[in-house]
Structure formats: structure tokens, C-alpha cells
Amino acid sequence: YRRAAWYFERSYQWDSNTQRDSRLRAARIYDLKLTERDRARQLYQMVLQHETDRSRRQEAAERLSELTSK
């Protein structure tokens, strides 16, 4: 899982204007598989800052809200 998250992160680092869901997918991995909640929060914030797709933004906002209430 760590390698997959790394590749997703590289994807948006190489092309910061990408419309792919690489930030969200990396956040999910850190959140649900690796339980690195701090890194997941950072990535969910990045999704909110950079993403244009409404459903991705909504998922990130909901999960970010859940993580910050813990």
C-alpha cells in the first residue's frame, strides 16, 4: 500500500493540474490502509484546494470532518 500511495503522490507532483483522482486515492490509502491519519488529512485538504470534481471534493470534506472530530 505504501508504494501505491507513493505512486499516486508522484502523479500529482509531476502534473499539479491533473484531473485524475490521485490525491484522493493517496489520501484513502493513508487513511484506511496505512492508518497515517495526519498525512491523510493533508491530502484531503489538498483535494479541497485543487480538485474541481464535486463528488471528490464532497468525499474529501466529509472524511476530513470525520478525522478532525476524532
C-alpha positions, 0 to 999 in steps of 0.5 A: 500500500505504501508504494501505491500511495507513493505512486499516486503522490508522484502523479500529482507532483509531476502534473499539479493540474491533473484531473485524475483522482490521485490525491484522493486515492493517496489520501484513502490509502493513508487513511484506511490502509496505512492508518497515517491519519495526519498525512491523510488529512493533508491530502484531503485538504489538498483535494479541497484546494485543487480538485474541481470534481464535486463528488471528490471534493464532497468525499474529501470534506466529509472524511476530513470532518470525520478525522478532525472530530476524532 
